[in-house]
Amino acid sequence: MGSKVRLNTDWLSDCGGCHIAIVDIHERILELLGAIELQRCPVLTDIKGYPDADLGLVSGAIRTEHDRHSAEAMRKSCKRIIAFGTCAVYGGVPGAGSVHTREQILDYAYGHNPTTEGHTLPADGVDSLEKLVTPIDEVIEVDLYLPGCPPHPAFIFDALLAVIEGRPPKAKDETVCARCHRRMERTEVSHVLANHDGIANRTQCFLSQGYVCLGSVTLDRCMAPCPNNGVVCTGCAGPTMQVLTEPNRDIRTEVGDRMAALTKIPRKEVIESIERAAKTHYAYAMATEMIGKKPTFLIEKWVAAIEEEGQP
């Protein structure tokens, strides 16, 4: 192998979990370090600048002026950029903030919050919020997308190795269901259940039991640990290409069709149930225009309807 691949990383508005997931590669990280020169990495180094690099990993969404500056600096210094994690690819959980205005969010966090002393907004040394939360490809050019919250270490390892070896990543367009061990089967269930309603059967598909699980509309970049261990999929790796690219199909219509086919629950009831918890079911991807601009995505209407009922 020739000279090492110079690697820069940066995180924007996110929790930092994607960077921690790099360490979760465990001993296989030694294989990468033999081929990579790690230059800038906030979780491991104290380098403040942006040295020239062959590859850049950028996690997190664009939420503040600092995020925008950092993304642009990474693009300028790196030959190739990987949008690393769901926040970078789709906007992620920070994207849920787009349902509200900056003023509403700041007022809730600082103005009418019993844990905030003085009820004054931070000013010194704090960058202002941008109007909307956006995925990084709306600000800079991206060469490779690696969603996940965080991506499973196996996908991280293969993505980096693929760049080093000059080949396409091995990741496929499969859903979380492809790795789920539960059985899809027709049942007599007649109502949508909340996650806390009873204890789900350990071997039967959650949809068959009336629980809203997003495994069938979510790209597999996790290896399905949640449904295989008794937790419904919440869609953290982002939607499948079918959901993203079909203008009149989205998360609630796809899940509604499947649950109605597997149970006696009317499709309309499933769709309405997802709409009532839209901030949760669309949290990871609502910031991307591929979801937010869909004619079927009416988040403001759904949220307003719930607020009129006086529910949280």
Secondary structure by P-SEA (a helix, b strand, c coil): ccccbbbbbbbccccaaaaaaaaccccaaaaaaaccccccccccccccccccccbbbbccccccaaaaaaaaaaaaaccccccccccccccccccccccccaaaaaaaaccccccccccccccccbbbbcccccccccccccccccccccccaaaaaaaaaaaaaccccccccccccccccbbbbbccccccccccccccccccccccccccccccccccccccccccccccccccccccccccccccccaaaaaaaaaaaaccccaaaaaaaaaaaccccccccccccccccccccaaaaaaaaaaaaccc
